[in-house]
Amino acid sequence: MIAIDTSVLARYVLQDAPPEQQAAAQFLAANLCTVSWTVLVELSWVLERSAGLPRSEVIDGIWAIANMEHVSVPDQEKLDWALERYASGADFADMIHLVAAQGGSSEFATFDRRMERQAGESTPLPIRTLRA
């Protein structure tokens, strides 16, 4: 299993540098690859902020990668939940923080008052909003 960097996935999704996009597509098709939570977060930032893609295209790009035959993500069900919340207006990184903390934590503490609302009733961890 080969861990993949954001740059490979960005070239694959954006198709803005044809030789690199082709090399990325060939590599992803020919090798068993894994994508970490941190790479998925960085990819969302690159696609949305640097490339200026709308959320719907960011979601499509991440789902396309996560559903490739030779690519694995940490947990498809958790990623789907995070992308669904992101599609509803949540911050993708915050939703990934929640799913990544699941399993080893009983709660998620934050000063971010929007996070609980954005996570919705189906949040994978109870969120404790701290107040100063």
VOLO-48207 format. One record per residue: residue in three letters; x negated, y negated, z of N, C-alpha, C in turn. Coordinates in steps of 0.2 Angstrom, whole numbers, padded with zeros to 4 digits, always signed. Example, Ala and Ser with C-alpha at 12.3 -4.5 7.8 and 13.67 -1.06 7.14 Angstrom:
ALA-0066+0028+0039-0062+0022+0039-0066+0016+0039
SER-0064+0011+0035-0068+0005+0036-0064+0000+0039
***
This chain:
MET-0004+0006+0000+0000+0000+0000-0005-0006+0000
ILE-0003-0011-0004-0007-0017-0005-0003-0023-0003
ALA-0005-0027+0002-0002-0033+0004-0003-0038-0002
ILE+0003-0042-0003+0003-0047-0008+0003-0054-0006
ASP-0001-0058-0009-0001-0065-0007+0004-0069-0010
THR+0006-0075-0007+0011-0079-0010+0010-0081-0017
SER+0003-0082-0019+0001-0085-0025+0003-0080-0031
VAL+0003-0073-0029+0005-0068-0034+0012-0068-0035
LEU+0016-0069-0030+0023-0069-0030+0026-0075-0033
ALA+0023-0081-0032+0025-0087-0035+0024-0087-0042
ARG+0018-0085-0045+0017-0085-0052+0022-0080-0055
TYR+0024-0074-0052+0029-0070-0055+0036-0073-0055
VAL+0038-0077-0050+0044-0080-0050+0045-0086-0055
LEU+0040-0090-0054+0040-0097-0057+0039-0096-0065
GLN+0035-0091-0067+0033-0090-0074+0030-0097-0077
ASP+0027-0101-0073+0024-0107-0075+0017-0107-0078
ALA+0014-0101-0077+0007-0100-0080+0007-0093-0083
PRO+0009-0093-0089+0010-0086-0093+0005-0081-0092
PRO-0002-0082-0092-0007-0077-0091-0006-0074-0084
GLU-0006-0079-0079-0005-0076-0072+0002-0073-0071
GLN+0007-0075-0074+0013-0072-0073+0013-0065-0075
GLN+0010-0064-0081+0010-0057-0084+0005-0053-0080
ALA+0000-0055-0077-0005-0051-0073-0001-0050-0067
ALA+0003-0054-0064+0007-0053-0058+0012-0047-0059
ALA+0015-0048-0065+0021-0043-0066+0018-0036-0067
GLN+0012-0036-0071+0009-0029-0072+0007-0026-0065
PHE+0004-0030-0061+0001-0028-0055+0007-0025-0050
LEU+0012-0029-0050+0018-0027-0046+0021-0021-0048
ALA+0021-0020-0055+0024-0014-0057+0020-0008-0057
ALA+0013-0009-0056+0009-0003-0056+0006-0001-0049
ASN+0008-0005-0044+0005-0004-0038+0010-0004-0032
LEU+0009+0000-0027+0014+0000-0021+0012-0006-0017
CYS+0016-0011-0016+0015-0017-0013+0019-0018-0007
THR+0017-0022-0002+0020-0024+0003+0020-0032+0004
VAL+0026-0035+0006+0026-0042+0007+0028-0043+0014
SER+0024-0048+0018+0025-0049+0025+0030-0055+0026
TRP+0033-0055+0032+0037-0060+0033+0034-0067+0032
THR+0028-0068+0034+0025-0075+0033+0024-0076+0026
VAL+0023-0072+0021+0022-0073+0014+0029-0075+0011
LEU+0034-0072+0014+0041-0073+0012+0043-0080+0013
VAL+0041-0082+0020+0042-0089+0022+0038-0094+0017
GLU+0032-0093+0016+0028-0097+0012+0031-0098+0005
LEU+0033-0092+0002+0036-0092-0004+0042-0096-0005
SER+0046-0096+0000+0052-0100+0000+0050-0108+0000
TRP+0045-0109+0004+0042-0116+0004+0040-0118-0003
VAL+0036-0114-0006+0033-0115-0013+0038-0116-0018
LEU+0043-0112-0018+0048-0112-0023+0053-0118-0022
GLU+0054-0120-0016+0059-0125-0015+0056-0132-0015
ARG+0050-0132-0011+0047-0139-0010+0042-0141-0015
SER+0038-0136-0017+0033-0138-0022+0036-0137-0029
ALA+0039-0132-0031+0042-0131-0037+0049-0135-0038
GLY+0052-0137-0033+0058-0140-0033+0064-0136-0035
LEU+0064-0130-0034+0070-0125-0036+0075-0126-0031
PRO+0082-0126-0034+0087-0126-0029+0088-0119-0025
ARG+0091-0119-0019+0091-0114-0015+0094-0107-0019
SER+0098-0108-0023+0101-0102-0027+0095-0099-0031
GLU+0091-0102-0034+0085-0099-0037+0080-0097-0033
VAL+0079-0100-0027+0074-0097-0022+0077-0090-0020
ILE+0083-0090-0018+0086-0084-0016+0086-0078-0021
ASP+0087-0080-0028+0087-0075-0033+0080-0073-0034
GLY+0075-0077-0033+0068-0075-0034+0065-0071-0028
ILE+0067-0072-0022+0065-0068-0017+0069-0061-0017
TRP+0075-0061-0019+0079-0055-0020+0076-0051-0025
ALA+0074-0054-0031+0071-0050-0036+0065-0047-0034
ILE+0061-0050-0030+0055-0047-0028+0056-0041-0023
ALA+0061-0043-0018+0062-0038-0013+0065-0031-0016
ASN+0068-0032-0022+0072-0026-0025+0068-0023-0030
MET+0061-0025-0031+0057-0022-0036+0055-0015-0033
GLU+0055-0010-0038+0054-0003-0036+0047-0002-0032
HIS+0042-0005-0034+0036-0004-0030+0034-0009-0025
VAL+0039-0013-0023+0038-0018-0018+0042-0017-0011
SER+0039-0017-0006+0043-0016+0001+0042-0023+0005
VAL+0048-0024+0008+0048-0030+0013+0048-0027+0020
PRO+0047-0031+0025+0047-0028+0032+0054-0024+0034
ASP+0060-0027+0032+0066-0024+0033+0071-0027+0028
GLN+0074-0024+0024+0078-0026+0019+0084-0029+0022
GLU+0087-0026+0026+0094-0028+0030+0093-0035+0033
LYS+0087-0035+0037+0086-0042+0040+0084-0047+0035
LEU+0081-0046+0030+0079-0051+0024+0086-0053+0021
ASP+0090-0048+0020+0097-0050+0017+0101-0055+0021
TRP+0101-0053+0028+0104-0058+0033+0101-0065+0033
ALA+0094-0065+0033+0091-0072+0033+0093-0075+0026
LEU+0093-0072+0021+0094-0075+0014+0102-0077+0014
GLU+0106-0073+0017+0113-0075+0017+0114-0082+0021
ARG+0111-0082+0027+0111-0088+0031+0108-0094+0027
TYR+0102-0093+0024+0099-0098+0020+0104-0101+0015
ALA+0107-0096+0011+0112-0098+0006+0118-0102+0009
SER+0119-0102+0016+0124-0105+0019+0122-0112+0022
GLY+0115-0113+0021+0112-0120+0023+0107-0119+0029
ALA+0106-0113+0031+0101-0113+0037+0094-0114+0034
ASP+0090-0115+0039+0083-0115+0037+0080-0108+0037
PHE+0077-0106+0031+0075-0100+0030+0070-0097+0035
ALA+0065-0102+0036+0059-0100+0041+0062-0099+0048
ASP+0067-0102+0050+0070-0101+0057+0074-0094+0057
MET+0077-0093+0051+0081-0086+0051+0076-0080+0051
ILE+0070-0081+0048+0065-0076+0048+0062-0076+0055
HIS+0061-0081+0058+0058-0081+0065+0063-0077+0069
LEU+0069-0077+0068+0074-0073+0072+0074-0066+0071
VAL+0074-0064+0064+0073-0057+0063+0067-0054+0064
ALA+0061-0058+0064+0055-0055+0065+0054-0054+0073
ALA+0057-0058+0077+0057-0057+0084+0061-0051+0087
GLN+0066-0049+0083+0070-0044+0085+0066-0038+0086
GLY+0068-0034+0091+0065-0028+0093+0060-0028+0099
GLY+0057-0034+0099+0052-0035+0105+0054-0040+0109
SER+0060-0043+0108+0062-0049+0112+0069-0048+0114
SER+0071-0051+0119+0078-0051+0121+0082-0058+0120
GLU+0078-0063+0119+0081-0070+0117+0076-0073+0113
PHE+0078-0079+0110+0074-0083+0106+0075-0090+0109
ALA+0070-0093+0111+0070-0100+0114+0068-0105+0110
THR+0072-0111+0109+0070-0116+0105+0073-0123+0107
PHE+0070-0128+0105+0072-0135+0106+0077-0137+0100
ASP+0077-0133+0095+0080-0134+0089+0088-0133+0090
ARG+0092-0138+0091+0099-0137+0092+0103-0135+0086
ARG+0100-0136+0080+0104-0133+0074+0103-0126+0073
MET+0098-0123+0076+0096-0116+0074+0102-0111+0076
GLU+0105-0112+0082+0110-0107+0084+0116-0108+0080
ARG+0118-0114+0078+0124-0115+0073+0122-0112+0066
GLN+0116-0113+0064+0114-0111+0057+0114-0103+0057
ALA+0112-0100+0063+0112-0093+0063+0118-0089+0063
GLY+0123-0093+0066+0130-0091+0066+0131-0085+0071
GLU+0137-0082+0071+0139-0077+0076+0135-0071+0076
SER+0133-0070+0070+0129-0063+0069+0122-0064+0070
THR+0120-0069+0074+0113-0069+0075+0110-0063+0078
PRO+0104-0061+0076+0101-0055+0078+0098-0055+0085
LEU+0097-0061+0088+0095-0062+0095+0099-0068+0098
PRO+0101-0067+0104+0104-0073+0107+0099-0079+0107
ILE+0101-0085+0106+0097-0091+0105+0098-0095+0112
ARG+0093-0097+0115+0093-0101+0121+0090-0108+0119
THR+0095-0113+0119+0092-0120+0117+0090-0123+0123
LEU+0084-0125+0123+0081-0128+0129+0082-0136+0129
ARG+0083-0139+0134+0084-0146+0135+0078-0149+0139
ALA+0076-0155+0137+0071-0158+0141+0074-0162+0147
***
